[in-house]
Amino acid sequence: MSEAAVVPKPRVRVPAYDVTKASETAAPAKAEAFSFGEPTPVIDGYDFFYTGCWMLGNEWYEPPVDLPALAQTYRATAHHGSAIQVKRNILVRSFIPHPLLSRQAFSALATDYLVFGNCYLEKVYGRLGRLLSLKPARAKYVRRGADLSRYFWVPSWSDRSEFDEGSIIHLLEPDINQEVYGVPDYLGALQSIYLNENATLFRRKYYLNGSHAGFVMYVSDAAHDQTDIDAMRTALKESKGVGNFRNLFLYSPNGKKDGIQIIPISEVAAKDDFAAIKNITRDDQLAGHRIPPQLMGIVPNNTGGFGDVEKAAKVFVTNELEPVQAVFSEINDLLGMNVIRFREYSLSSTPEEPPII
């Protein structure tokens, strides 16, 4: 290659960069607000639990509320289950047994009505067509047919059978959206019921995992020898297990202030307003069931208390349970005989009181 073909490499002089001058001329920092993540929809409780009636296989309608979920919710919290049991116990106490319907059968019927908003009574006939007994069919497994006159027993997705025509008496708590099934009145309190249960479960797990006793022991004083550290380690290990929370004596010669510190590591996580959540959700549950707190065994926080428990019980029975008794009395109209009868409510133990229904 000739010397004429060699092209010299161009050189470009880069000016020096003055960091100090650049920082002086830079624009001042400004406040900036931004958001990140997709919007999270808040599911309304009524829309989540109430799905409406829909037909399955052109034979029966599915209930508008998940019945297995209501069955689990029955014992989710102490106040929710106790409120239903108070109503059931008063109804059973006032009920007068009949040869066709025992007290135990009526208790099952009332429990289904209060938990699911539906109850079903099956008429059992003999071979000669005589009515032998009235048997409650568990509302959790009964489905209403497409023509609203047939009823099916569906304990599982693979097992089904149809009741005899005209053998089912169906009582329901009226719903404003449809007339196929009933809906319990406490549906609006389900969110508070689950929040109360979640708060209790969280606190139980918090204590079971042992994080409430976690801490960091920070020692900055110089030990005389390794045996002092070994003795301290042994004393801490022996303070666990059975007989824990024992006092520990520690002697540090020529120790300085804050030479030994105990730093908790889980105190912040424990502050979740457990008592406030429990009290607020408890009040929501009582409001959903319209139960006076005197009948629930709740200890009042104020000095005046809740008032006369006898008056509260009478008002509660008059306003809440007598309408339920009237609903069960519809069975008499359908059968043409007085099978459902109740005594007048009284706190005295006199079973000879005449029936009022």
KEKE-3310 file (N, C-alpha, C; in steps of 0.2 Angstrom, whole numbers, plus 5000, padded with zeros to 4 digits):
npx = (5004:5003:5010:5001:4989:4986:4976:4975:4970:4956:4955:4947:4944:4939:4929:4934:4924:4916:4912:4908:4903:4893:4884:4880:4873:4862:4845:4834:4828:4812:4796:4787:4774:4767:4759:4757:4755:4740:4722:4713:4698:4685:4676:4659:4650:4637:4635:4645:4641:4628:4622:4611:4597:4599:4597:4600:4604:4591:4582:4582:4583:4597:4602:4602:4612:4627:4625:4633:4643:4636:4633:4646:4648:4640:4646:4657:4660:4658:4648:4639:4635:4629:4619:4610:4607:4601:4588:4583:4583:4573:4562:4560:4558:4546:4538:4525:4525:4520:4511:4514:4525:4540:4549:4563:4563:4557:4566:4577:4571:4568:4582:4587:4579:4583:4596:4598:4587:4578:4567:4562:4549:4545:4531:4527:4519:4509:4506:4493:4489:4489:4494:4509:4520:4530:4544:4559:4568:4584:4589:4601:4603:4592:4584:4574:4562:4561:4548:4544:4536:4541:4553:4570:4582:4598:4612:4625:4635:4635:4624:4607:4589:4572:4559:4543:4528:4520:4524:4532:4533:4537:4545:4550:4561:4556:4563:4569:4572:4569:4558:4560:4569:4572:4581:4593:4591:4603:4612:4619:4628:4638:4651:4657:4656:4666:4677:4679:4681:4693:4702:4703:4709:4721:4727:4728:4737:4748:4752:4755:4765:4776:4782:4779:4788:4800:4816:4831:4846:4858:4875:4887:4897:4913:4918:4926:4931:4928:4920:4911:4902:4897:4891:4880:4874:4869:4861:4850:4846:4840:4829:4818:4804:4795:4790:4795:4797:4805:4814:4830:4846:4860:4876:4888:4904:4911:4903:4895:4883:4868:4875:4871:4857:4840:4831:4816:4809:4796:4786:4780:4772:4762:4753:4738:4726:4717:4707:4698:4693:4687:4677:4669:4665:4658:4647:4641:4637:4627:4618:4614:4607:4598:4599:4597:4611:4611:4606:4616:4626:4636:4648:4645:4653:4651:4647:4634:4628:4617:4604:4587:4586:4575:4565:4571:4571:4558:4553:4561:4557:4543:4545:4553:4553:4540:4534:4541:4536:4523:4526:4529:4517:4510:4511:4501:4489:4492:4491:4479:4477:4481:4496:4508:4510:4512:4517:4513:4526:4536:4546:4545:4545:4533:4526:4513:4506:4493:4492:4495:4495)
npy = (4994:5011:5027:5037:5032:5031:5037:5050:5048:5057:5069:5075:5088:5087:5097:5101:5095:5103:5099:5106:5118:5113:5108:5119:5126:5117:5113:5116:5103:5097:5094:5079:5069:5053:5038:5021:5004:4994:4999:4993:4984:4987:4975:4974:4969:4963:4961:4951:4940:4938:4931:4929:4919:4905:4893:4875:4863:4863:4858:4862:4877:4886:4892:4909:4913:4907:4892:4882:4891:4899:4890:4887:4899:4900:4895:4904:4915:4919:4927:4928:4915:4913:4922:4917:4905:4909:4914:4902:4894:4901:4900:4885:4883:4889:4881:4869:4852:4840:4826:4823:4831:4832:4840:4840:4839:4851:4860:4858:4862:4876:4880:4879:4889:4901:4901:4899:4906:4898:4884:4867:4856:4839:4829:4814:4799:4785:4768:4768:4780:4789:4802:4801:4807:4823:4828:4836:4843:4845:4861:4865:4856:4855:4859:4869:4866:4869:4873:4877:4870:4857:4848:4845:4833:4836:4831:4831:4834:4823:4815:4814:4816:4816:4823:4817:4822:4837:4834:4843:4856:4873:4886:4902:4916:4932:4938:4953:4953:4941:4927:4913:4907:4910:4923:4925:4937:4943:4945:4957:4959:4950:4954:4960:4949:4940:4948:4949:4936:4934:4943:4936:4924:4928:4934:4922:4914:4923:4922:4908:4906:4911:4923:4934:4934:4937:4945:4955:4953:4964:4966:4976:4978:4974:4957:4948:4935:4921:4912:4920:4924:4911:4907:4916:4913:4900:4902:4910:4900:4891:4897:4895:4886:4875:4883:4895:4913:4917:4925:4933:4935:4946:4950:4962:4967:4983:4988:4999:5012:5007:4996:4983:4979:4976:4973:4973:4964:4963:4971:4981:4975:4969:4978:4980:4985:4976:4974:4984:4981:4969:4973:4982:4975:4965:4973:4976:4963:4960:4970:4966:4955:4960:4958:4960:4966:4961:4948:4941:4939:4948:4959:4974:4990:5002:5010:5011:5000:4988:4990:4984:4967:4958:4966:4969:4956:4953:4963:4960:4947:4950:4959:4952:4938:4933:4937:4927:4916:4917:4915:4901:4896:4896:4883:4876:4881:4875:4862:4860:4857:4860:4859:4867:4875:4887:4892:4906:4918:4918:4922:4914:4897:4889:4876:4874:4884:4890:4888:4900:4900)
npz = (5000:4996:5002:4999:5000:5014:5026:5037:5055:5061:5073:5087:5098:5114:5125:5142:5156:5168:5183:5195:5189:5181:5190:5197:5187:5184:5184:5197:5209:5208:5216:5214:5209:5208:5202:5203:5198:5194:5195:5209:5210:5222:5229:5231:5245:5245:5231:5229:5238:5234:5220:5212:5205:5196:5183:5183:5172:5167:5176:5190:5200:5206:5222:5226:5235:5241:5249:5256:5260:5269:5278:5284:5289:5300:5311:5312:5320:5338:5341:5330:5328:5341:5341:5332:5339:5350:5346:5341:5352:5360:5352:5352:5365:5367:5359:5356:5357:5344:5339:5325:5323:5331:5345:5343:5329:5325:5330:5321:5310:5313:5314:5301:5294:5301:5298:5284:5278:5272:5274:5274:5274:5274:5270:5276:5271:5274:5268:5265:5263:5274:5284:5292:5298:5300:5292:5293:5279:5275:5272:5266:5255:5247:5232:5222:5209:5191:5187:5199:5207:5209:5219:5223:5230:5233:5238:5233:5218:5210:5215:5215:5218:5217:5226:5231:5222:5228:5242:5249:5260:5259:5267:5267:5269:5263:5248:5239:5226:5219:5219:5221:5230:5248:5257:5270:5284:5289:5279:5276:5286:5284:5279:5291:5299:5294:5294:5308:5311:5304:5311:5323:5319:5314:5325:5333:5325:5326:5339:5340:5331:5338:5337:5345:5355:5351:5350:5350:5357:5362:5365:5370:5380:5384:5387:5400:5398:5387:5393:5400:5390:5386:5397:5398:5386:5389:5399:5393:5384:5392:5398:5389:5384:5395:5409:5406:5404:5415:5428:5425:5430:5427:5428:5425:5426:5428:5418:5405:5403:5394:5389:5387:5378:5375:5361:5354:5340:5334:5339:5332:5322:5329:5333:5329:5331:5338:5348:5345:5332:5335:5343:5336:5324:5331:5336:5324:5320:5330:5327:5314:5317:5326:5340:5357:5367:5380:5380:5375:5383:5384:5392:5399:5394:5400:5415:5418:5413:5402:5405:5410:5409:5408:5402:5390:5384:5383:5374:5363:5360:5356:5345:5336:5337:5337:5325:5317:5322:5317:5304:5304:5307:5296:5291:5297:5290:5277:5280:5286:5299:5316:5319:5322:5336:5349:5365:5376:5378:5392:5406:5417:5425:5420:5413:5410:5404:5393:5375:5362:5349)
capx = (5000:5007:5009:4996:4983:4985:4972:4976:4964:4954:4955:4942:4946:4933:4931:4934:4918:4917:4907:4905:4899:4887:4879:4877:4868:4857:4838:4833:4824:4805:4792:4784:4769:4765:4755:4759:4750:4733:4717:4710:4691:4682:4670:4653:4648:4630:4636:4649:4638:4621:4623:4605:4595:4601:4595:4605:4602:4584:4578:4581:4586:4602:4600:4605:4617:4631:4623:4639:4647:4632:4634:4652:4648:4636:4650:4663:4661:4654:4642:4635:4631:4625:4613:4605:4605:4596:4582:4581:4581:4567:4557:4560:4555:4539:4535:4522:4526:4514:4513:4517:4531:4543:4552:4569:4562:4555:4573:4581:4567:4570:4589:4587:4576:4587:4603:4598:4582:4573:4566:4558:4546:4542:4526:4528:4513:4509:4504:4485:4488:4488:4500:4512:4525:4533:4551:4562:4573:4590:4589:4607:4603:4586:4583:4567:4562:4560:4541:4542:4532:4545:4559:4575:4587:4605:4618:4632:4634:4633:4619:4601:4583:4566:4553:4536:4525:4516:4526:4536:4531:4543:4544:4556:4562:4555:4568:4566:4574:4566:4553:4561:4572:4573:4588:4593:4591:4609:4617:4622:4633:4643:4658:4659:4657:4672:4683:4679:4685:4700:4706:4704:4714:4727:4730:4730:4743:4753:4755:4757:4772:4781:4785:4778:4793:4806:4820:4838:4850:4864:4879:4893:4902:4919:4918:4932:4933:4923:4916:4905:4897:4894:4886:4874:4870:4866:4855:4845:4843:4836:4823:4813:4800:4791:4793:4798:4796:4808:4819:4837:4851:4866:4881:4893:4908:4913:4898:4893:4875:4866:4880:4867:4851:4835:4828:4811:4808:4790:4781:4776:4767:4757:4748:4733:4719:4713:4701:4693:4690:4682:4671:4665:4662:4653:4641:4638:4633:4621:4613:4612:4602:4594:4599:4600:4617:4610:4604:4622:4631:4641:4649:4645:4659:4650:4645:4626:4625:4613:4597:4584:4587:4569:4561:4574:4569:4551:4553:4565:4552:4538:4546:4557:4551:4533:4533:4544:4531:4518:4528:4529:4510:4507:4511:4494:4485:4493:4490:4472:4477:4485:4502:4512:4507:4517:4515:4515:4533:4537:4552:4544:4545:4527:4524:4505:4503:4490:4495:4493:4494)
capy = (5000:5017:5031:5042:5029:5031:5043:5051:5048:5063:5070:5080:5090:5087:5102:5098:5095:5106:5096:5111:5123:5110:5107:5126:5128:5112:5115:5114:5098:5099:5089:5075:5064:5048:5032:5015:4998:4994:5000:4987:4986:4985:4971:4975:4963:4961:4958:4945:4934:4937:4930:4928:4912:4902:4886:4870:4857:4864:4855:4866:4883:4886:4897:4915:4914:4900:4889:4879:4896:4901:4884:4888:4906:4899:4895:4908:4919:4917:4931:4926:4908:4913:4926:4912:4900:4913:4914:4895:4891:4903:4896:4878:4883:4890:4876:4863:4846:4837:4819:4823:4835:4833:4846:4840:4841:4858:4863:4858:4867:4883:4882:4880:4895:4906:4901:4899:4909:4893:4878:4863:4851:4834:4825:4806:4796:4778:4765:4769:4787:4792:4806:4798:4812:4828:4827:4842:4841:4850:4867:4865:4851:4855:4863:4870:4864:4875:4875:4880:4865:4851:4849:4839:4832:4836:4831:4831:4835:4817:4812:4818:4812:4820:4822:4816:4828:4839:4832:4847:4863:4877:4892:4906:4923:4935:4942:4958:4952:4935:4923:4906:4906:4915:4925:4927:4945:4945:4945:4963:4958:4945:4956:4961:4942:4937:4952:4947:4929:4935:4946:4931:4919:4932:4934:4915:4913:4927:4919:4901:4906:4913:4930:4939:4934:4938:4951:4955:4955:4967:4967:4980:4978:4969:4952:4946:4929:4918:4908:4924:4924:4905:4907:4920:4909:4895:4905:4912:4894:4887:4901:4894:4880:4875:4887:4901:4920:4917:4931:4932:4940:4947:4954:4965:4972:4989:4989:5005:5012:5004:4991:4977:4981:4971:4976:4969:4965:4961:4975:4985:4970:4967:4984:4980:4987:4969:4975:4989:4977:4964:4977:4985:4969:4962:4977:4975:4957:4961:4974:4962:4950:4964:4955:4965:4963:4958:4941:4938:4938:4953:4963:4981:4994:5008:5009:5010:4993:4988:4990:4978:4961:4955:4970:4968:4950:4953:4967:4956:4942:4953:4962:4948:4931:4932:4937:4921:4911:4918:4912:4894:4895:4895:4876:4874:4882:4871:4855:4860:4855:4864:4856:4872:4879:4890:4895:4913:4918:4920:4920:4909:4890:4886:4874:4873:4890:4888:4890:4906:4899)
capz = (5000:4995:5007:4998:5002:5021:5028:5044:5059:5063:5080:5089:5105:5119:5130:5149:5159:5175:5188:5199:5185:5179:5196:5198:5181:5183:5186:5204:5210:5209:5219:5208:5212:5202:5204:5200:5199:5191:5200:5212:5212:5228:5227:5235:5248:5242:5224:5230:5240:5231:5213:5209:5204:5189:5182:5182:5168:5165:5181:5196:5201:5211:5227:5225:5240:5242:5255:5260:5263:5275:5283:5287:5292:5306:5317:5311:5326:5343:5342:5325:5330:5347:5340:5329:5344:5355:5343:5340:5359:5362:5348:5354:5372:5367:5354:5359:5352:5341:5336:5318:5323:5338:5347:5339:5322:5325:5331:5315:5305:5314:5313:5294:5292:5303:5295:5276:5275:5269:5278:5270:5279:5270:5273:5275:5271:5274:5262:5265:5261:5280:5285:5297:5301:5296:5293:5290:5274:5276:5267:5262:5250:5244:5226:5219:5202:5186:5187:5206:5211:5211:5223:5222:5235:5229:5243:5230:5211:5207:5218:5215:5219:5217:5231:5229:5221:5234:5248:5252:5262:5259:5270:5265:5270:5256:5245:5235:5219:5216:5223:5221:5237:5253:5259:5277:5285:5291:5274:5275:5291:5282:5279:5298:5302:5291:5297:5315:5311:5302:5316:5328:5316:5313:5332:5335:5322:5329:5345:5339:5328:5343:5335:5350:5360:5347:5352:5348:5363:5359:5371:5368:5385:5383:5392:5403:5394:5383:5398:5402:5385:5386:5403:5396:5381:5392:5403:5389:5381:5398:5399:5385:5385:5401:5415:5404:5408:5422:5429:5423:5433:5423:5431:5420:5429:5424:5412:5404:5401:5387:5386:5386:5376:5372:5355:5351:5333:5332:5342:5327:5318:5334:5334:5323:5334:5338:5352:5341:5327:5338:5346:5330:5321:5336:5336:5317:5320:5334:5323:5309:5320:5330:5346:5363:5370:5387:5379:5372:5388:5383:5398:5397:5395:5404:5422:5419:5410:5397:5407:5412:5404:5407:5398:5383:5382:5381:5368:5358:5358:5353:5339:5332:5336:5336:5317:5315:5324:5312:5298:5305:5308:5289:5290:5299:5284:5272:5282:5288:5306:5321:5321:5325:5342:5354:5372:5377:5381:5399:5409:5423:5423:5421:5406:5409:5400:5387:5369:5359:5342)
cpx = (5004:5005:5003:4989:4981:4982:4973:4970:4962:4954:4951:4943:4939:4934:4930:4927:4919:4911:4904:4901:4893:4882:4876:4872:4862:4851:4837:4828:4817:4801:4788:4780:4767:4762:4758:4755:4743:4728:4714:4703:4689:4676:4664:4651:4642:4631:4640:4645:4631:4623:4617:4603:4597:4599:4600:4602:4594:4579:4576:4585:4591:4600:4604:4611:4621:4629:4628:4642:4643:4633:4640:4652:4644:4640:4657:4665:4657:4648:4637:4631:4627:4619:4607:4602:4600:4589:4579:4579:4574:4561:4555:4557:4548:4535:4531:4522:4520:4516:4516:4524:4534:4547:4559:4568:4560:4562:4577:4577:4568:4577:4590:4584:4580:4593:4603:4592:4577:4572:4561:4555:4542:4537:4527:4522:4514:4506:4496:4484:4487:4495:4503:4516:4527:4540:4555:4568:4578:4590:4595:4607:4597:4586:4576:4567:4561:4553:4539:4538:4535:4551:4563:4579:4594:4610:4625:4630:4633:4627:4612:4595:4577:4561:4547:4532:4520:4518:4530:4532:4537:4541:4550:4555:4561:4561:4565:4568:4571:4561:4554:4564:4571:4580:4588:4594:4598:4614:4621:4628:4638:4650:4661:4660:4664:4678:4684:4683:4692:4705:4708:4710:4720:4731:4732:4737:4749:4756:4757:4764:4778:4784:4784:4783:4800:4810:4827:4842:4857:4868:4886:4898:4907:4918:4925:4935:4927:4918:4910:4900:4894:4889:4880:4870:4866:4860:4849:4842:4838:4830:4818:4809:4796:4794:4796:4795:4799:4813:4826:4841:4857:4870:4887:4898:4911:4909:4896:4885:4874:4871:4877:4860:4847:4831:4823:4810:4801:4784:4777:4771:4762:4752:4743:4726:4714:4706:4696:4690:4685:4676:4666:4662:4657:4646:4637:4634:4627:4616:4610:4606:4597:4593:4601:4606:4616:4609:4610:4627:4637:4642:4649:4651:4658:4647:4637:4624:4621:4605:4594:4584:4580:4565:4564:4572:4562:4550:4556:4560:4546:4539:4550:4555:4544:4531:4536:4539:4525:4520:4527:4521:4507:4507:4504:4489:4486:4491:4482:4472:4482:4491:4507:4508:4513:4513:4517:4522:4533:4543:4551:4544:4538:4525:4517:4502:4499:4493:4492:4492:4492)
cpy = (5006:5022:5036:5039:5029:5037:5044:5051:5055:5064:5076:5082:5090:5092:5098:5100:5097:5104:5102:5116:5119:5109:5114:5128:5123:5115:5112:5108:5100:5093:5086:5070:5060:5042:5026:5009:4999:4996:4993:4988:4983:4981:4972:4969:4959:4957:4951:4939:4933:4937:4929:4920:4910:4895:4881:4864:4857:4860:4859:4872:4882:4892:4903:4917:4907:4897:4885:4885:4899:4896:4885:4894:4905:4899:4899:4912:4917:4921:4930:4920:4909:4917:4921:4907:4903:4912:4907:4893:4894:4901:4889:4878:4884:4885:4871:4857:4843:4830:4818:4827:4836:4839:4846:4842:4848:4862:4864:4862:4874:4885:4883:4887:4901:4907:4903:4904:4905:4887:4874:4857:4845:4830:4818:4803:4788:4775:4766:4776:4792:4796:4804:4803:4818:4828:4833:4840:4847:4855:4867:4861:4851:4860:4863:4869:4870:4877:4877:4875:4859:4853:4843:4839:4831:4837:4832:4832:4829:4813:4817:4813:4817:4818:4820:4822:4830:4837:4837:4854:4867:4884:4896:4913:4927:4939:4947:4957:4946:4931:4916:4904:4912:4917:4927:4935:4947:4945:4951:4963:4953:4948:4957:4954:4939:4942:4950:4940:4930:4938:4941:4926:4922:4932:4927:4913:4917:4924:4912:4901:4908:4920:4935:4939:4935:4945:4949:4957:4958:4969:4970:4980:4972:4964:4950:4940:4926:4914:4913:4924:4917:4904:4910:4916:4904:4897:4907:4905:4891:4891:4899:4887:4880:4879:4893:4908:4920:4923:4929:4937:4940:4952:4956:4969:4977:4990:4997:5005:5010:4999:4985:4980:4975:4975:4971:4970:4964:4966:4979:4981:4969:4972:4984:4982:4981:4971:4979:4985:4972:4967:4979:4980:4966:4966:4976:4968:4957:4965:4970:4957:4953:4960:4960:4962:4959:4950:4937:4937:4942:4957:4970:4985:5000:5006:5008:5003:4994:4989:4984:4972:4958:4959:4970:4962:4950:4958:4963:4951:4944:4955:4957:4941:4929:4932:4930:4915:4911:4914:4904:4892:4894:4887:4873:4875:4878:4864:4854:4857:4859:4860:4860:4876:4881:4893:4902:4914:4921:4918:4915:4902:4887:4883:4873:4879:4888:4891:4896:4906:4892)
cpz = (5000:5001:5006:5000:5010:5023:5035:5048:5062:5071:5082:5097:5109:5124:5137:5152:5166:5179:5192:5195:5183:5184:5198:5193:5181:5186:5193:5204:5211:5212:5213:5212:5206:5206:5200:5202:5196:5197:5203:5213:5219:5227:5233:5238:5246:5235:5225:5232:5237:5223:5209:5207:5197:5188:5180:5178:5167:5170:5187:5196:5207:5216:5225:5229:5240:5249:5259:5263:5269:5280:5287:5291:5299:5312:5316:5317:5332:5343:5336:5326:5336:5346:5337:5334:5349:5352:5342:5347:5361:5359:5350:5361:5372:5362:5358:5355:5350:5339:5329:5318:5330:5339:5343:5332:5321:5326:5325:5310:5306:5313:5305:5292:5295:5300:5287:5273:5272:5274:5274:5275:5274:5274:5271:5276:5271:5268:5260:5263:5268:5281:5292:5301:5297:5297:5289:5285:5275:5271:5263:5256:5246:5238:5224:5211:5198:5186:5194:5210:5213:5215:5223:5228:5232:5234:5240:5222:5207:5210:5218:5216:5219:5223:5228:5228:5226:5241:5252:5254:5263:5262:5269:5268:5264:5254:5240:5228:5216:5221:5223:5228:5241:5254:5266:5278:5286:5285:5273:5281:5290:5282:5286:5301:5300:5294:5305:5316:5309:5307:5321:5325:5316:5320:5335:5332:5324:5335:5344:5336:5332:5342:5340:5355:5357:5349:5350:5355:5361:5365:5368:5373:5383:5389:5394:5399:5391:5388:5400:5397:5385:5391:5401:5391:5384:5396:5399:5386:5386:5400:5395:5387:5391:5406:5412:5407:5415:5422:5427:5426:5429:5427:5426:5424:5425:5418:5411:5403:5394:5384:5384:5384:5374:5367:5353:5344:5330:5335:5337:5323:5323:5335:5328:5326:5335:5342:5348:5336:5329:5340:5341:5326:5325:5336:5329:5317:5324:5330:5317:5311:5324:5337:5352:5366:5377:5386:5376:5377:5387:5390:5395:5398:5400:5411:5423:5416:5404:5399:5409:5407:5403:5402:5390:5380:5379:5374:5362:5355:5354:5346:5334:5331:5335:5328:5314:5317:5319:5306:5298:5305:5301:5288:5292:5293:5279:5273:5284:5295:5310:5323:5324:5330:5346:5360:5372:5380:5388:5402:5415:5420:5424:5414:5405:5406:5394:5380:5366:5352:5341)
residu = (MET:SER:GLU:ALA:ALA:VAL:VAL:PRO:LYS:PRO:ARG:VAL:ARG:VAL:PRO:ALA:TYR:ASP:VAL:THR:LYS:ALA:SER:GLU:THR:ALA:ALA:PRO:ALA:LYS:ALA:GLU:ALA:PHE:SER:PHE:GLY:GLU:PRO:THR:PRO:VAL:ILE:ASP:GLY:TYR:ASP:PHE:PHE:TYR:THR:GLY:CYS:TRP:MET:LEU:GLY:ASN:GLU:TRP:TYR:GLU:PRO:PRO:VAL:ASP:LEU:PRO:ALA:LEU:ALA:GLN:THR:TYR:ARG:ALA:THR:ALA:HIS:HIS:GLY:SER:ALA:ILE:GLN:VAL:LYS:ARG:ASN:ILE:LEU:VAL:ARG:SER:PHE:ILE:PRO:HIS:PRO:LEU:LEU:SER:ARG:GLN:ALA:PHE:SER:ALA:LEU:ALA:THR:ASP:TYR:LEU:VAL:PHE:GLY:ASN:CYS:TYR:LEU:GLU:LYS:VAL:TYR:GLY:ARG:LEU:GLY:ARG:LEU:LEU:SER:LEU:LYS:PRO:ALA:ARG:ALA:LYS:TYR:VAL:ARG:ARG:GLY:ALA:ASP:LEU:SER:ARG:TYR:PHE:TRP:VAL:PRO:SER:TRP:SER:ASP:ARG:SER:GLU:PHE:ASP:GLU:GLY:SER:ILE:ILE:HIS:LEU:LEU:GLU:PRO:ASP:ILE:ASN:GLN:GLU:VAL:TYR:GLY:VAL:PRO:ASP:TYR:LEU:GLY:ALA:LEU:GLN:SER:ILE:TYR:LEU:ASN:GLU:ASN:ALA:THR:LEU:PHE:ARG:ARG:LYS:TYR:TYR:LEU:ASN:GLY:SER:HIS:ALA:GLY:PHE:VAL:MET:TYR:VAL:SER:ASP:ALA:ALA:HIS:ASP:GLN:THR:ASP:ILE:ASP:ALA:MET:ARG:THR:ALA:LEU:LYS:GLU:SER:LYS:GLY:VAL:GLY:ASN:PHE:ARG:ASN:LEU:PHE:LEU:TYR:SER:PRO:ASN:GLY:LYS:LYS:ASP:GLY:ILE:GLN:ILE:ILE:PRO:ILE:SER:GLU:VAL:ALA:ALA:LYS:ASP:ASP:PHE:ALA:ALA:ILE:LYS:ASN:ILE:THR:ARG:ASP:ASP:GLN:LEU:ALA:GLY:HIS:ARG:ILE:PRO:PRO:GLN:LEU:MET:GLY:ILE:VAL:PRO:ASN:ASN:THR:GLY:GLY:PHE:GLY:ASP:VAL:GLU:LYS:ALA:ALA:LYS:VAL:PHE:VAL:THR:ASN:GLU:LEU:GLU:PRO:VAL:GLN:ALA:VAL:PHE:SER:GLU:ILE:ASN:ASP:LEU:LEU:GLY:MET:ASN:VAL:ILE:ARG:PHE:ARG:GLU:TYR:SER:LEU:SER:SER:THR:PRO:GLU:GLU:PRO:PRO:ILE:ILE)
# end
